[in-house]
């Protein structure tokens, strides 16, 4: 194998797409195809011996998911790079992939030229993402900053009430623990709803726990 070419592995369960991705790597003058697998189980068995520079990983695989596969391999080989190449655009899949250790997230609809560009960018140290994915990531951080700012508008006592509610206590139990009246607890809860711009305890607690 040429020392100048980066070794790439592919994990994709759809045979036609896998073959297209194989060809994409094989005709490139920058990469060598180290291995191509239809499921995570095969990848987990073979990739440790190959130790590729980067892996193109689908998410929706039969058996073990692509996200779990990335997490397992990243724990074994922290230097190995992973780019999710998938049809999924939902926030949970995006952030679960990034938390598992993926450095890039590209939609399959981008096409081979864009995927190769993203692969080159990732190997060079970047974190390539499809534009729609990047916007979702930015929007999520903006939302998180806004939610954190809302939490900070609560008084210390309101935060204490909300913390007790997040522990599963009901109003009377909160009142007993904080040595205040039921009426005062209800007033604090009303203020919490107003400041956090929510209508239920579940919404308030979710905001509090995500901070």
N, C-alpha and C positions, 0 to 999 in steps of 0.2 A: 504494500500500500504506500502511496506517495505521502511523504512527511508533510507536504504542503497542503494537502487536502484534508478538510475536516470530515470526520466520520459521523454519519447521521443514521439513526434508527427510526423506524416508522411503526406506529401501533394504530391500526385502523381495521375495523371488522368488515367493512363493505369491500368486497374483493375488487370491484371495478375501480373504486376510488383509491384503494391501496395500490393497485397496479399503476394507476396514473401518477400517484405520488412517488412510487418507486422510479418510474421513468423520468420524472421531473428531477430527481436527485442524480440518477445515472447519467443523464445527458449534460449535467452541469459540470463546468470545469473547476468548480471550487469544492465539490463535495464527493464523498464516496458513500455508497449505501452499505452500512454495516449489517443491517438485518431488518426484516419486515415481518410484522406479526399481526395475527387476526384477533388476538385477545391479550389481556393483561397477564394471564397465567404464563403464556409462552414468553412474553416480554420479560417478566420477572425471572424466568429460568435462564434466558439466554443473554440478556443485556449485561449482567454483571461480568461476564467473561469478555464481552466485546469492549465495554467501557467507551461508548461513543462520546463525541464532543457534545452532541445535542440529540434530542428525541422529539419528534413530532407526534403528539399524543391526542387521540380522540377521547371524548369523555364517556359517551354512551356505548360501553363495550359489554359484551355478554359476560356474566360472572363478575369479577372484580372490575370496578369502574376505573376509568382513566385517572381520576383524581386520586383514588387510593393507590394506584400504581405509581404515580408521580411521588406521592408522599413516601412510599416504601423505598423507592430508588434514591430519592433525594437524601433520605436518612443514611443510606449506605454510601452514596457518592455525592457529597455536598457541592462538588465542583461541576457536576453534570448539569447541563442546561435543558430545560423542557419548555416547549411551546405547545399550548393547547391549540389544536386545529379542529374546530367543531362547528356545529350548527346552532349551539345554545347561546342565547343572548341574555338569559335571566341573571339577575344580580347574585343569587345564591351560588350558581355554578361558577360565575366569574370569581367571586371572592374566595370560595372554597378552593378553587384552582390555585389562586395566588398564595393562599395560606399554606397549601400543600407543597409549594415550592416552584410553581411555574413562573418563568420570567417573561413569557409572552402569551398572547391570547388572540388568535386570528380566526375569523369565520371562514368556513370552507368556500363560501361564495366569492371570496376575494380572488380566487384564481391562482394558478401556479406562479406567475411572475411576481405577484404581490407576496405570496408565501415565501418565495426565495429571497426577496428583499427583506422581509421580516426576519427570516432565519439569519441572514447576514448581519442585520442590525443587532439581533440578540447575541450572536457570537462576539460582536464587537463591544458588547457591554450594555446595550440598550434593553428596553423593555417594550417591544413592539406590540401594538394592539390595533385592531380594526377601529376605525373612527367612531362607529356606534358604541363599541365597547369602552373606548377611552372616555366618551361623553358620559356614559353610565358611571364610570369610576369617579370622574370629577363631580358629577351630580351627587353621588353618594357621600363624598367627603364634605361637600357644601351643606348637605342635609344634616350630616353628623355635627358639623360646626354649629349650625343653627340650633339643633337640639341641645347641645352642650351649653350654648349661651342661654337657652330657655331655662335649663336646670339651675344655672347660676343666678337667675332672678329670684329663686325661692329663698325664703328666709331660712335660718338655721333650724328653727322649729318645724317649718314646713318640710324641710328635707328629712328631719327625724321622723315625722309622721309618715312620709312617703316610704322611708326605709322600713318602718314597721309594717306598713301595708304590703311591701314587697316580700316580707318574710311570711306572709299569709295571715297576719292578724286582722281581726275585724275591728270596727270602730271602738267598741267598748273596751276591748283588750288593749288597743292603742292608748286609750284614755287612762286605763289603769296603770300601764307601764310608764307613761309620761307624767302621771299624777296631774292630769287635767280633766276637764269635764267632757262628756259626750258632745255637748253643744260646741265647745271649742274645737274638738276634733273635726266635727262637720264643717265648721267655718274654715279651718285650715284646708280641708279637702276641696272646698269650693274655690278657695284662692289658688290652690295647686292647679285645678282644672283650668281656671282662667289664665294663669300665667303660662301654662304649657300648651294652651289652646287644644284641649282634649275634652271628651265628654264622658269617659268612663275610667274606672280605676285600672282596668287592664291596660288601656292606652297609656295612662300616666306611669304605671309600673314599668311597662316596656321601654318607655323613654328613659326612665331612671336607670334601668339595668343596662341600657346600651351606651351609657355615657362613658 
